Amino acid sequence: MRRILASLAASALVVGLAACSSEPEAPVQTAPEAPEGISVTDGRMNLPAVAGNPGSVYFTITNEGSEDQMLRAASVIGADSATFHETAEWSGQMDMQELLQVPVPAGESVTFEQGGKHVMVFGLPEGLEAGEELEVTLSFVRGDKVSFPVTLLAPGEEYEAGE
């Protein structure tokens, strides 16, 4: 038993000394790649008309894989938070609801567009201008992630696919 404890203590000392070394460590890949067959196109974000209000991200995600996928979260570089939403009609009134997950069925595409599904982006950094790009990352329920650039559009600016 003493030998085991001594061995564990020696291992902890070596690990502790290695952690204090001044040499940089190799980068650790923390995000797995996108699930097989997933692609994202037409990424763009409308900037808010009033500073401090949320922006809206739109894109098309395509699943050419053989398995259904489920989006769980979105994040935007530099923003405080991002959530999935959908605009829909309820009792004759337009309403926006948060979506906790978004299915992306095998062999299909899901379009995030004005008046439908979109990503609301809160706490955008100041000084963003139309024409710049930001990175968006979508996370899937199994832990996979896909990142893509979005072009920033002026408030209310229309987007034509393939621009």
N, C-alpha and C positions, 0 to 999 in steps of 0.2 A: 504494500500500500504506500509505503514511504517512497519507493522508487517511482510509482505513478504520480504522486504529488510533486516530487522533485522534477520529473519530466514535464509536467504541466506548467510548473513555475518557470522552468527554463524556456519553454516554448513561448510563454507570455512575455518574458523578458526580451526574447529575440524579436517578436512581433512589435513590442513597444519601441525598441530601438530602431527598427526599420521604419516605423511611422514617424520618427523624429528625424530621419535622414533628410538632408537638404536637396537631394536629387529629386527632380519632378517625377511624379508617377505617370505611367501611361494613362491616357484618357480611358475612362470606363464608359462603355456603351450602355446607357440606361434605358433606351427606348427601342423595343424590337421594331422590325420593319413592318410595313403595312401587310395586311392579310393578302394572300395570293389573289391576283385579279382585280385589286382595288386601284382605281385611278381617280384623280380629281382634276376638273377642268373649269375654265371660266371663273377663276377666283377674283372677287372684287369686294371692296367695302365702301359703302357710302359714309362719308364723314358726317357728323351731326351738324345741323344748322346753327345750333347754340352750343358754345363751349360748355363742357361738363355733362351734356346729354350723351346717351349711348349712340354708337355707330351700328351699322348693320352689315353683316357679311353674307354674301351670296356665292353659290358655286354649284357645280353638278358633280356628284359622286357616282361612279359606275362600278358595279361588281360583276366582273366577267369570270369570277371564280365559281366553283361548284357548291360552295357553302353559303348559306345566308349569314349576313353579318349584322351587328347591332352597334350603332354609335352610342357612346356613353357620355362623352364630354368634349368640349372645345376649349382651346386657349389661344390667345393672340399675344405675340411678343410685345411687351411694354404695357399691356392693359392689365387692369386689376382683376377682371373676371369676364367670362363669356358663357352664355347659356343658349340652348336651343329654344326657339319659340315657333309658334305657328299662328298665323292670322286666319280666322275663320268666321263665318257668320253664325250667330246664335240668336234666335228669336228676333230676326230682322235687324240685328245690330252686329257690326264688325267687332270682334273681340280678339285679343292676343293672349294665348296660353303658353306657359312654359312646358316644354317637352323634356321628360327625364331621359328618354332613349329614343333613337330614331332607327327603325329597321332599314337595312339595305339588302333586299332579297337577291339571291344568286340570279345572274342573268339580267338584272335590271339596273336602271339609273334612278337616282332620287335628285330632284332639282330643288335647290334652295333659291327662292326668288321673291321679289317684292310681292306682297299680297298673299304669301304662302309661308312655307318653312324658311327660317332664316336664323342666323346667329346674332344675338344682341351682345354688343361689346361695351362693357362699362369701364370707366376710369382710363380712358385713352390718354396717352401723354400729350402735352401741349405742343403746338408748333407743327403738327402733321399737315401736309399739303397734298392736294390732288396730284396724281402722277407718281407719287412715291409708292414703295411696296412695303408690306409687313408680312411676317410669316404666321400662318395659322396652323395649329396642330389639332387633329381630330383623334380622340382615343376611342378604342373599341372595347366592348365588355370583356374580351379575353386578354386585354392588356396591350394589344398591338396598337400602333400609332401610324398616322400618315401626316406629313407636313407639306405645305404648299404655299406659294406666295399669293398675296392678294394685292391688286392694284387699287390704290386709294382714289375714289371719285369724289368730286365736289358734292355738297348736299343737293339732293334732287337730280343729280346728273344721271341720264339714262345710259344704259350699257347695251351694246350690241354684241352678241356672242361672236367670238372669233376675232375681236378687235386686237 
